[in-house]
Amino acid sequence: MPDTGSHGFMLVATSLVMLMTPGLALFYGGLVSRKNVLSIMIQSFVSMGWTTVLWWAVGYSLVFSGGEGGIIGNLDHAFMHGINYASVFHIDFDPNGTNTIPTLVHFVYQMMFAIITPALITGAFANRIKFKAYLVFLTAWMIFVYFPIAHMVWGNGLFAKVWGVLDFAGGTAVHASSGFAALASVIYVGRRKVDDRGLHNIPLVALGTALLWFGWYGFNAGSELKVDSVTFIAFVNTDVAASTAALTWLFTAWAFEKKPKFVGLLTGAVAGLVGITPAAGYVSIGAAVVIGILASAFCYLAVEFKNHVGLDDALDVWGVHGVGGFVGCLMTGVFASKYWNPAGADGLLHGNVHFFLAQFASVAITAGYSFLFTIGALWVINKVTAVRVSQQEEEEGLDTAIHGEAAYL
């Protein structure tokens, strides 16, 4: 009999993850200046449209069809060929097993992850990149970075099948990949030429954070792809890590900056959500507390380092998503326990050095490859169409200069 309860939950989880992309748009929109709100928000919203088309055309097939133990799948299910209302996806990749989910539900759930990942990168080059160049970059990056990495982690590919890597909900495929792509884009595009105070609407940032936090329950708990005890622990760990990380950032910044900053609290919460993502369904609640604290602390240090060396990562994408994802993957390698998830692994604390090294290698390769591809892709795109906006466009603001619209009258 179909597990209608789990399938219904997965549709709810899908809706929650979908809500994260508009939440990200609001989060980023509040962090930029008044004249660049629409330009940063449309970069998130357009991914909801174009990435959906890419995912339907080739993405889902390249990630989840064929390629067992390899780097990329095949095109057997391109344009959803061979998939109908009765098709099922075998969660454990055992064609004879009964642990399944309707393929259409799996398709749309995983599509929401694909949508938000390139949108995360946009916060790094806020106010500086042309919309046309962004669309080309989004297409290339999804095909050559996200699809292969997602296949290796979730599609029974190299990392998962051969190396035994665990990434519950996207520490490598989503956060490390986008975070280090953000770092590369900052280096390639360069600093803003126009003094931009940014951060024009903190309540908008708070609303965006609330939607991200809310959606993250679907992001993490839904990644079990059914309702069981692992779903519950992933849900609880998500909230605990976010809460402890938010407080860690608040009190750390308070100690150095002498004032308790609301934006710091919000940023810390996101850092904790990022950090727990790969570990959510594999670790204890106590471990989630530690991961939240460590993710927040390392992300705070990364942001301070970025400021010290003068990298213009406008919205701290590398510092929060890149570093947070990296830390989370490593902590999965430390704290994972089969007691909490028999389908997982025992980590370094249980003497499993090999698993920890596999976690480190997978996230390091992901970060390095995404960084190098992004540099190369932007260089090639710039030969065809200008990547960076002109100084005049930057001074005017991209909302009116590129989109012909204004957020505020």
C-alpha positions in Angstrom: 0.0 0.0 0.0 1.3 3.5 -0.8 2.5 5.4 2.3 0.1 8.3 1.7 1.1 10.0 5.0 4.8 10.2 4.0 3.9 11.2 0.5 1.6 14.0 1.8 4.4 15.1 4.2 6.8 15.3 1.3 4.5 17.6 -0.6 4.4 19.9 2.4 8.2 19.7 2.7 8.5 20.6 -0.9 6.3 23.6 -0.4 8.5 24.7 2.6 11.7 24.4 0.6 10.1 26.4 -2.3 9.3 29.1 0.2 13.0 29.4 1.1 13.8 31.0 -2.3 11.4 34.0 -1.9 12.7 34.1 1.7 16.2 34.4 0.5 15.2 37.2 -1.9 13.7 39.1 1.0 16.8 38.4 3.2 19.1 39.6 0.5 16.8 42.5 -0.5 17.0 44.0 3.0 20.8 43.7 3.1 21.4 45.8 -0.1 20.8 49.5 -0.7 17.4 50.9 -1.7 18.4 51.3 -5.3 19.4 47.6 -5.8 16.6 45.7 -4.0 14.8 44.5 -7.1 18.0 43.5 -8.9 19.0 41.1 -6.2 15.5 39.8 -5.7 14.9 39.0 -9.3 18.1 36.9 -9.4 16.4 34.6 -6.9 13.0 34.6 -8.5 14.3 34.0 -12.0 16.0 30.8 -10.7 12.5 29.6 -9.8 11.6 29.8 -13.4 14.8 28.9 -15.4 16.2 26.2 -13.0 12.8 24.5 -13.1 13.1 24.3 -16.9 16.7 23.0 -16.7 15.7 20.4 -14.0 12.8 19.1 -16.1 14.9 19.0 -19.3 18.1 17.4 -18.2 18.8 18.1 -14.5 16.7 15.4 -12.8 18.0 12.8 -15.2 21.6 13.7 -14.9 21.4 13.6 -11.1 19.2 10.6 -10.5 19.3 8.4 -13.7 22.2 5.9 -14.2 25.9 6.7 -13.4 26.1 4.4 -10.4 29.4 5.1 -8.6 30.3 7.8 -11.2 30.5 11.6 -11.6 27.3 12.2 -13.6 24.1 10.3 -14.6 22.6 9.9 -18.0 19.8 11.3 -20.1 17.5 8.4 -19.9 14.8 10.5 -18.2 15.5 13.8 -20.0 12.3 15.8 -20.3 10.9 13.2 -17.9 10.9 10.5 -20.5 9.6 7.3 -19.2 8.1 8.8 -16.1 4.4 8.8 -15.4 2.0 9.1 -12.5 2.7 5.6 -11.3 6.5 5.7 -11.5 8.4 5.3 -8.2 11.8 6.3 -7.1 13.7 3.7 -4.9 15.1 5.7 -2.0 17.8 3.1 -1.3 18.5 2.6 -5.0 17.5 -1.1 -4.7 15.2 -1.8 -7.7 13.7 -4.7 -5.7 13.2 -2.8 -2.5 9.9 -1.4 -1.2 11.4 1.8 0.2 10.0 4.1 -2.5 8.5 7.5 -3.2 6.5 8.6 -6.2 9.0 9.8 -8.8 7.0 13.0 -9.4 7.1 13.9 -5.7 10.9 13.2 -5.7 11.3 15.2 -8.8 9.7 18.3 -7.5 11.2 18.1 -4.0 14.7 17.8 -5.3 14.0 20.6 -7.8 13.5 23.0 -5.0 17.1 22.4 -3.8 18.3 23.0 -7.3 16.4 26.3 -7.5 17.8 27.9 -4.3 21.5 26.8 -4.8 22.5 29.3 -7.6 20.3 32.0 -5.9 22.6 31.7 -2.9 25.6 32.8 -4.9 24.0 36.1 -6.0 24.5 37.7 -2.6 28.3 37.8 -3.2 28.3 39.9 -6.3 25.3 42.1 -5.4 25.2 45.4 -7.3 27.9 44.4 -9.8 26.7 41.8 -12.3 24.6 42.2 -15.5 21.4 40.2 -15.6 22.2 38.7 -19.0 25.5 37.4 -17.8 23.9 36.0 -14.6 21.5 34.0 -16.7 24.3 32.5 -18.7 26.3 31.8 -15.6 23.3 30.2 -13.9 22.8 27.8 -16.8 26.5 26.8 -17.0 27.0 26.5 -13.3 24.0 24.2 -12.8 25.0 21.9 -15.7 28.7 21.6 -14.8 28.7 22.1 -11.1 25.4 21.4 -9.3 24.2 18.4 -11.3 27.5 16.4 -11.1 28.0 17.2 -7.4 24.3 16.4 -6.5 24.7 13.1 -8.4 27.8 12.2 -6.6 26.2 12.9 -3.2 22.5 12.0 -3.7 22.3 10.1 -7.0 24.2 7.0 -6.0 27.4 8.5 -7.5 31.0 8.5 -6.5 30.9 10.2 -3.2 28.0 8.2 -1.7 28.3 4.9 -3.5 32.1 4.5 -3.5 33.4 6.7 -0.7 30.5 6.3 1.7 30.0 10.0 2.1 27.0 11.3 4.0 25.3 14.6 3.3 21.8 14.6 4.7 20.4 17.7 3.0 23.1 19.6 1.1 26.3 20.6 2.9 28.3 19.8 -0.2 25.9 20.0 -3.1 24.1 23.2 -1.9 26.2 25.2 0.6 29.9 24.4 -0.1 29.4 24.5 -3.8 27.5 27.9 -3.8 29.7 29.4 -1.1 33.0 28.8 -2.8 31.5 29.8 -6.2 30.6 33.1 -4.4 34.2 33.5 -3.3 35.4 33.0 -6.8 32.9 35.4 -8.2 34.0 38.1 -5.7 37.6 37.7 -6.7 36.8 37.8 -10.4 34.2 40.6 -10.4 36.1 42.7 -7.9 35.1 45.4 -5.4 32.2 47.8 -5.8 33.4 51.1 -7.3 30.6 53.1 -5.7 30.3 53.5 -2.0 27.2 51.6 -1.0 26.0 51.6 2.6 23.6 48.7 1.9 21.5 47.2 4.7 18.6 49.5 4.1 15.8 47.4 5.8 16.5 45.2 8.8 12.8 44.2 9.2 13.0 42.8 5.7 16.1 40.8 6.6 14.2 39.5 9.7 11.2 38.4 7.5 13.5 36.7 5.1 15.3 34.9 7.9 12.0 33.7 9.4 10.9 32.3 6.0 14.3 30.6 5.6 14.2 29.1 9.1 10.6 27.9 8.6 11.4 26.5 5.2 14.5 24.7 6.5 12.3 22.2 8.4 11.2 21.0 5.0 14.8 21.2 3.7 16.2 19.0 6.4 13.4 16.9 7.8 12.1 16.3 4.3 15.5 14.9 3.2 14.6 11.6 4.9 12.0 11.3 2.0 9.5 9.7 4.4 8.2 10.0 7.9 10.0 8.0 10.5 12.2 8.6 13.6 15.0 10.1 11.5 12.6 12.7 10.2 11.9 13.7 13.8 15.5 14.0 14.8 16.4 16.0 11.7 13.5 18.4 12.5 14.6 18.9 16.1 18.3 19.2 15.2 17.5 21.9 12.7 15.9 24.1 15.3 18.4 23.4 18.0 21.4 24.2 15.8 19.8 27.4 14.5 19.0 28.6 18.0 22.4 28.0 19.5 24.1 29.4 16.5 22.0 32.6 16.6 22.9 33.1 20.3 26.6 32.3 19.7 26.8 35.0 17.0 24.8 37.5 19.1 27.0 37.2 22.2 30.3 37.0 20.2 29.5 40.1 18.3 28.2 41.8 21.4 31.5 41.2 23.2 33.5 42.8 20.4 31.1 45.4 19.1 29.7 46.4 22.5 26.1 46.3 21.3 23.7 43.3 20.7 23.0 43.5 17.0 19.8 42.1 15.5 21.4 41.4 12.1 24.1 39.4 13.9 21.5 37.3 15.6 19.8 36.7 12.2 23.1 35.9 10.4 24.0 33.5 13.2 20.7 31.6 12.8 21.4 31.1 9.1 25.0 29.9 9.9 23.6 27.3 12.2 21.0 26.2 9.7 23.7 25.8 7.1 26.0 23.9 9.5 23.5 21.4 10.6 22.2 20.7 7.1 24.6 17.8 6.2 24.4 16.3 9.7 20.7 16.8 10.6 19.6 13.2 10.3 22.8 11.5 11.5 23.6 13.1 14.9 22.3 13.5 18.4 20.6 16.7 19.7 23.7 17.3 21.8 25.9 17.1 18.7 23.5 19.6 17.0 24.2 22.1 19.8 27.9 21.8 19.3 27.6 22.0 15.5 25.4 25.2 15.9 28.1 26.8 18.1 31.0 25.8 15.9 29.3 26.7 12.7 28.4 30.2 14.1 31.9 30.7 15.5 33.8 29.7 12.3 31.4 31.7 10.1 31.9 34.8 12.3 35.6 34.4 12.0 35.4 33.9 8.3 33.3 37.2 7.9 35.8 39.0 10.1 38.7 37.7 7.9 36.9 38.7 4.8 36.5 42.2 6.1 40.1 42.3 7.2 41.5 41.4 3.8 39.1 43.5 1.9 37.1 40.9 -0.1 33.8 42.5 -1.2 31.6 39.5 -0.5 28.6 41.9 -0.2 26.3 39.6 1.7 28.8 37.2 3.3 27.8 34.2 1.1 31.3 32.6 1.4 31.6 33.3 5.1 28.2 31.8 6.0 27.3 29.2 3.3 30.8 28.2 2.1 32.4 28.0 5.5 29.2 26.8 7.3 28.7 24.0 4.8 32.4 23.0 5.0 32.2 22.9 8.8 28.9 21.0 8.8 30.3 18.3 6.5 33.4 17.8 8.7 31.2 17.7 11.9 29.1 15.0 10.2 32.3 13.1 9.9 33.0 13.6 13.6 29.5 13.2 15.3 27.5 10.8 13.0 26.2 7.8 14.9 24.3 4.7 13.8 22.5 4.9 17.1 20.5 7.9 15.7 20.4 6.6 12.1 21.2 3.0 11.4 21.4 3.8 7.7 24.2 6.3 8.4 27.7 5.8 9.8 29.7 6.1 12.9 32.0 9.1 12.9 35.4 10.0 14.2 34.2 10.0 17.8 33.4 6.3 17.3 36.8 5.6 15.8 35.9 5.8 12.1 38.8 7.7 10.7 38.1 6.7 7.1 34.6 8.1 7.1 35.9 11.5 8.5 38.6 11.6 5.7 35.9 10.8 3.1 33.8 13.7 4.4 36.8 16.0 4.2 37.8 14.9 0.8 34.3 15.3 -0.7 33.7 18.8 0.6 37.2 19.9 -0.3 36.8 18.6 -3.9 33.4 20.3 -4.1 34.7 23.6 -2.9 37.8 23.5 -5.1 36.0 22.5 -8.2 33.2 25.0 -7.8 35.7 27.8 -7.2 37.8 27.0 -10.2 34.8 26.4 -12.6 33.3 29.7 -11.5 36.4 31.7 -12.2 36.7 30.0 -15.6 33.0 30.3 -16.5 32.9 34.0 -15.7 36.1 34.6 -17.8 34.5 32.8 -20.8 31.1 34.6 -20.4 32.9 38.0 -20.2 34.3 37.2 -23.7 30.8 37.0 -25.0 28.9 39.5 -23.0 30.1 41.9 -20.3 29.8 40.4 -16.8 30.3 43.5 -14.7 28.0 46.6 -14.9 29.5 49.9 -15.8 30.3 52.5 -13.1 27.4 54.6 -14.4 25.0 51.8 -13.9 26.4 51.1 -10.5 26.0 54.7 -9.5 22.4 54.9 -10.7 21.5 51.6 -9.1 20.7 48.4 -11.0 17.0 48.5 -10.3 16.5 51.4 -12.7 19.6 51.1 -14.9 19.0 47.5 -15.8 15.4 46.6 -14.9 13.7 50.0 -15.4 11.9 49.6 -12.1 12.2 51.0 -8.6 11.4 49.3 -5.3 10.5 52.6 -3.6 8.8 55.7 -5.0 
